[in-house]
């Protein structure tokens, strides 16, 4: 069974960030959560930094329990048999959405933007899905809103 989804560029950007974040968490990159620590409305920047650093410390502890890794920057990796295939499916979706966003924002294939992972052809990493998702920009005819 196939599905079709139509979205705005902002929705595609949020989808891209979401599936990338999900795949990173399942690979054991729990420190990514700290990078999204919200700043409270009445909180000074310095207080936010202290709170974010506390979140980082707690996530480091959780990562050691979750993965058994004790060094910053270590994780299972997308091809590790120790991660759920859901992480790979999410990463595959991230690659498809990332490339479509990049190519719609940078239509010149000969420009310097081609030297970016954003421009790379998606690579299937999932062990359960046999095909990659497809995504393309909808071209509106002139004069149609």
C-alpha positions in Angstrom: 0.0 0.0 0.0 1.3 3.5 -0.9 0.5 6.9 0.5 0.8 10.4 -0.9 1.4 13.5 1.3 1.3 17.1 0.1 3.0 19.7 2.4 4.4 23.2 2.5 8.1 23.8 2.5 8.0 24.6 6.2 6.2 21.3 6.9 8.9 19.5 4.8 11.6 21.2 6.8 10.0 20.1 10.1 9.5 16.6 8.8 13.1 16.4 7.7 14.4 17.6 11.1 12.0 15.2 12.9 13.0 12.0 11.1 16.7 12.9 11.4 16.3 13.6 15.2 14.4 10.3 15.7 17.0 8.3 13.8 19.8 10.0 15.9 18.1 9.2 19.2 17.6 5.5 18.2 21.3 5.4 17.3 22.2 6.6 20.8 22.9 10.2 20.1 20.9 11.3 23.1 23.0 14.5 23.4 20.9 15.8 20.5 18.1 16.4 22.9 20.1 19.0 24.9 20.6 21.0 21.7 16.8 21.6 21.8 16.6 22.7 25.4 13.9 25.4 25.4 14.6 28.7 27.0 12.0 29.6 29.6 10.3 33.0 29.1 11.6 34.4 32.4 15.0 32.8 32.2 18.3 34.7 31.6 20.7 33.4 29.0 23.2 32.4 31.7 20.6 30.5 33.6 19.5 28.7 30.4 23.2 27.7 29.8 23.4 26.2 33.3 20.2 24.3 32.8 21.2 23.1 29.3 24.5 21.9 30.7 22.7 20.0 33.4 20.5 18.4 30.7 23.7 17.5 28.8 25.2 15.9 31.9 22.0 13.8 32.6 21.8 12.7 29.0 25.5 11.6 29.1 24.5 9.4 32.0 21.5 8.1 30.2 23.6 7.5 27.0 26.1 5.4 29.0 23.2 3.2 30.3 21.4 3.1 26.9 24.5 2.4 24.7 27.3 1.3 27.0 29.4 4.0 25.4 31.3 6.4 27.7 32.9 8.8 25.2 31.3 11.9 23.6 30.3 11.5 20.0 30.1 7.7 20.0 26.9 6.0 18.9 25.8 2.8 17.2 25.8 4.1 13.7 23.1 3.7 11.1 24.2 0.3 9.9 24.6 -1.2 13.4 22.6 -4.4 14.0 22.0 -3.1 17.5 19.6 -0.4 16.4 15.9 -0.7 15.4 15.2 -0.7 11.7 12.9 2.2 12.5 16.0 4.3 12.9 17.1 3.3 9.4 13.7 3.9 7.8 13.6 7.4 9.4 17.2 8.1 8.2 16.1 7.0 4.7 13.2 9.4 4.8 15.5 12.1 6.0 17.8 11.6 3.0 14.9 11.8 0.6 13.3 14.9 2.1 16.7 16.6 2.6 17.7 16.1 -1.1 14.3 17.3 -2.4 14.5 20.5 -0.2 18.0 21.1 -1.3 17.3 20.7 -5.0 14.2 22.8 -4.8 16.1 25.6 -3.1 19.3 25.2 -5.3 18.1 24.4 -8.8 21.5 24.9 -10.4 23.1 21.4 -10.4 26.4 22.9 -11.6 26.6 25.3 -8.6 28.8 24.7 -5.6 25.8 23.4 -3.7 26.3 20.0 -5.5 29.3 19.4 -3.1 27.0 18.8 -0.1 25.5 15.7 1.5 22.2 17.5 1.0 22.6 16.9 -2.8 23.7 13.3 -2.5 21.3 10.6 -3.9 19.6 8.9 -1.0 21.0 5.5 0.0 18.7 2.8 1.3 19.8 1.7 4.8 16.7 0.0 5.9 16.8 -3.8 6.1 13.0 -4.1 5.9 11.9 -1.6 3.3 12.8 -2.6 -0.2 12.3 0.9 -1.8 13.1 4.4 -0.9 10.3 7.0 -0.5 9.9 9.4 -3.4 9.4 13.2 -3.0 9.2 15.9 -5.6 8.4 19.6 -5.7 5.0 20.5 -7.1 5.4 23.0 -9.9 2.4 25.4 -9.9 1.3 26.7 -13.4 1.9 30.4 -13.8 -1.1 32.4 -12.5 -2.3 29.6 -10.2 -2.1 30.3 -6.5 
